[in-house]
Amino acid sequence: MENKSAHWEHVYETKGPADVSWTQEVPQTSLNYINECQLPKDANIIDIGGGDSKLVDFLLEAGYQNITVLDISKAALNKAQQRLGEKASLVTWIVQDITTFSPKTTYDCWHDRAAFHFMTTPEQIQQYISVASNYIRKGGYAIIGTFSNDGPEKCSGLPVARYSETALTATLQVQFEKIKCITEDHITPFNTTQHFLFCAFRKK
């Protein structure tokens, strides 16, 4: 974790939202998927690799009461907490590498637009899937946003995995059943386009 952690600490300590490609003023696709899950307001929702994403802001505004944001970078979570101010106390913040995450609870909704595509070895992918399958409740949802086959080969200087709908479904099929997938063109703060694949799955 140390090398990965140091990389992301440096990124968040030296760059603002306008300097990183993943920034979204409104994470609309993620919000649409979460809304379609029709979760109760007290559902356990976790944002994997949430960093200083504004998804948590919109979930709080929508009235969700049990939100967790996990990221490998403490600096990223500090930025989100500072932005939220007093509302930050309503959220559970966890500094952790997702592949070694071992929570004391299970989640109704697992959202990840930031971490899964950085799992580039079979071992990392299997560790991630093992954690997700262990800590998403049966019938719960996994919403995964990852780079599509037309997406970039690197992000923040690191290699990434890219997926077609077929490949992502096959990767998760033992534990998860696909609900639906869409592709999305994400416009970065530098006015370039990144191609994403967003899929929703249900835990078997």
N, C-alpha and C positions, 0 to 999 in steps of 0.2 A: 504493500500500500504506500510505502514512503515515497517512492519515485513518482507514482501517479499523484499522490497527495501534493507533493512539492510543485509539480507541474501546474495543477489547478489553483493552488494557493497563489502562485506567481501570476497566473492569468487574472484572477479576480482582484489581486492587490494592485495590479498595474493598468488594468483596462476597465472602462466604464461600459454601460449598455450600448453606446453608439459605436464601440470599438470591437464588438464581438458579433459573429454572424448569426447567432441563434436568437437574438433579441426579438421579442414580439410585444407590441404595445397591448394588443388584445389577442390572447391565445384562443381564437374562436373555434378552431377545429377541436381542440381538447375540450373546451366547454360544451360544445355540441355533443360530443361522445359521452361525456359525463352526464349531461342532462338526459340523454337517451337511456341511460341505465336506470332512471327513475328511482334513485336512491332516497331513502328517508334522510332527513337533515342530520340525524345522529349517526349516520353511517361512517365507518372508519375508512378514510381516504388517505392514500399516501402518494406523494409526488416524488418519484425516484430521479435523482440527479436534478432536483428542482432548482438548485442554485439560487440566483436572485430573480427567478421568473416571477411574473405577475399573476400566474395562475392562482396562487394562494390568495391574492387580493380579491379576485373575482369569486372564488369559492366562499370566502368569508362574507362577501357582500351578498351572496346568494343564500346565506344562512346556514351553511354547513358548520357543524360544531366540533367534529373530531378529525382535524386535518393534521397530517404529519408531512414534513418536508425533509427528505434525506439528501445529503450531498457529501462528496468526499472532501469538499473545501469548506473550512470554517469561515474563511473570508467571504465566500459567496453567501452563506447563510446570515452572516453579520450584516451584509448589505440589505438583504431582504428584511431583517428585523428592524434595522434603522428606518427603512422606508415605511414599514407598517406602524412604527411607534408603539403606542399602548396596545394595539391589536395583536402585536407579536406574541403577547402572553397567552393568546387563545390558540396558539399553534404549538405542536410538538416539533422540535428541531433536533435532527440527528446528524452528527458528523460521522460518516461511516462509508467504507467501501462496500458497495452493494453485494459483492461476491462473498463477503463474510458477515452479512447482516443476519442477526438472530434476535428478532423482537420477542416481546412477551405477549403479543397479541396477534390476531389475524385481521386481514383487511377485506373490506367489501369491494373496494375499487383501488386498483394499482395503476397509476398513470406514469408513463415514462416516454418522454420525448427527447431525452438527453443522454441516457446511459447505455442502452442496449447496443447501439451501433459501435460503441467502443469495446465491446466484447469481441475480440478478433481471433481467439484461439478456441478450439473445441472444448478445452478445459474451462475457460472463462464462460463460454456460452452455457455449458452444462451446470456450472456453479450458479449462474444467474437463474437458470430455469429451475434448479433445485430449490433455491431460496423462494422464488415466486410461487412455486407449487406448494411449498410447505406453509406459506404465510398468507396466501389468498384463500379465503374460505370456499368451501364447495358451493358452486353456484355464483361465486363472486366474479368480478370483471377485471381483465387486464387490458389496458389501452396502451398500445405500443406505437410510438411514432419513430420511424427510423429512416435512414436514407434509402431511397429507391435505387434501382439499377442505374438510373441516370443521374444519381446524386454524386457529390464530391467523393474522391477517394481518400481525402484527409480532412480533418476538422481540427482547428487549433493546433496544427502541426503534427497531429497524431493520426495514424492509419485508422480507418473505419471499415466496418462490414456494411455491404449494401444488399438489399433484399428485393426480390419480386414478391408479389402476393403469395404465389405458390411456395416459394422458398421459406418465407416467414411462417406460413401455415404449417408446413412440414416440420420446421424446427420446433414448433410448440405443440404439435398435434397429440403427443402422448398424454399430456396433462390438460390441454386446453382445446376447446372447440371454437372455431372461427364464427363470429357473428357477421362482420362485414369489414371490408377494406375500401379505402379511397386513396387516391394520390393527390398531392397538394404541392403547388409551387410556392415556396417560402421566399419572400423578397427580403434580403438582408438589409441592414442599415447602410451598406455601401452600394445598394441598388443592384446587387447581383441576385441571381435566382438559384435556389437549391431545391432539388426535387425530393420530396418526402413520400413515404408510404405510411398511412395511418390505419391500423387495424384494431378492432375490438374482439376480444376473446372471452369466453366464459369458462371458468374452472370446472372440469368434469367432476 
